[in-house]
Amino acid sequence: MLANDLLGFHVPLYCSNFLECVDDLLEGATVDWAEGRVHYGDRPTRIESLPLTIDAAEIRELADTGTDDAGRRFRVEHGIDPDRRLMLGVDRLDYTKGIPERLAALEHLWETRPELRGAFTYVQKGRESREGIEAYRELQTTVDDAVARINDRFGTDEWRPVVNTTAHLPAEQLYELYRDADVALLTPLRDGMNLVAKEYVAAQDGDDAALVLSKFAGAYRQLDDAIGVNPRDTPGTAAAIEHALKMDDAERRVRMRRLRKQVAGETVEGWIESVIDAAATVAGRRGQVQ
């Protein structure tokens, strides 16, 4: 990695972690903390925070292409009452995404807060990943078993607590589903960024939604008005979900307004320009960017 002139990480914390690793483990390397540089052998390497972004305007436009038809169709197809609140998780099926831990928190919530049974439906929108690997097939089984157990334990003729689907949705339908969801529940055990959190915020057309986000996702370092959780803390995550559902309107508006402001100006082109600018600065007198 230090053969590069520039190394980009999502957030400043990751830059610091890398510099600490070099300082502790690599003999002969010198870390310039003030400049964010490593000198190793005969070359310097610049360490920069270059957080990956989304195209917020495009997502907002796609979310607005319909008239809530996608959200209504999804509810009808999965037997979700049109007046019931919706909580959404969107993840690739991967052990880092914390899906079993998330389901455990929901089960704990419905067990300890019976008044919330029937108050909302949680939709786990997944995408199969590496199904040819045994560990991932086992994870799928774990998730399926947890969903079945929760639905058998708490479900009624009128209410299915968890809807688990891997059905493909075109982008505009997915973003409409984001907009329809009252709460996004994104609890990876570790995630470099988690762009779904930003996409969910960008898709909102008002300030009446809430985001529950793992503190171990890079996006949490930018979206600090999300409700932060440690996904391994089951009671704590359950409490955060309850807070997202019960927070007063004023707090909800303030949090989402700030979140929307945070992502509103993000564009993929802007991120590319920031990378090119950083590379050009590092190239300096050499007058070239590679």
Secondary structure as GFF3:
##gff-version 3
##sequence-region A 1 290
A	DSSP	beta_strand	6	9	.	.	.	ID=ss1
A	DSSP	alpha_helix	12	25	.	.	.	ID=ss2
A	DSSP	beta_strand	29	32	.	.	.	ID=ss3
A	DSSP	beta_strand	37	40	.	.	.	ID=ss4
A	DSSP	beta_strand	43	49	.	.	.	ID=ss5
A	DSSP	alpha_helix	56	63	.	.	.	ID=ss6
A	DSSP	alpha_helix	69	77	.	.	.	ID=ss7
A	DSSP	beta_strand	85	92	.	.	.	ID=ss8
A	DSSP	three_ten_helix	95	97	.	.	.	ID=ss9
A	DSSP	alpha_helix	99	112	.	.	.	ID=ss10
A	DSSP	three_ten_helix	114	116	.	.	.	ID=ss11
A	DSSP	beta_strand	120	127	.	.	.	ID=ss12
A	DSSP	alpha_helix	134	154	.	.	.	ID=ss13
A	DSSP	beta_strand	162	165	.	.	.	ID=ss14
A	DSSP	alpha_helix	171	180	.	.	.	ID=ss15
A	DSSP	beta_strand	183	186	.	.	.	ID=ss16
A	DSSP	alpha_helix	195	203	.	.	.	ID=ss17
A	DSSP	beta_strand	210	214	.	.	.	ID=ss18
A	DSSP	three_ten_helix	218	221	.	.	.	ID=ss19
A	DSSP	beta_strand	227	229	.	.	.	ID=ss20
A	DSSP	alpha_helix	234	246	.	.	.	ID=ss21
A	DSSP	alpha_helix	249	264	.	.	.	ID=ss22
A	DSSP	alpha_helix	268	283	.	.	.	ID=ss23
A	DSSP	three_ten_helix	284	286	.	.	.	ID=ss24
###
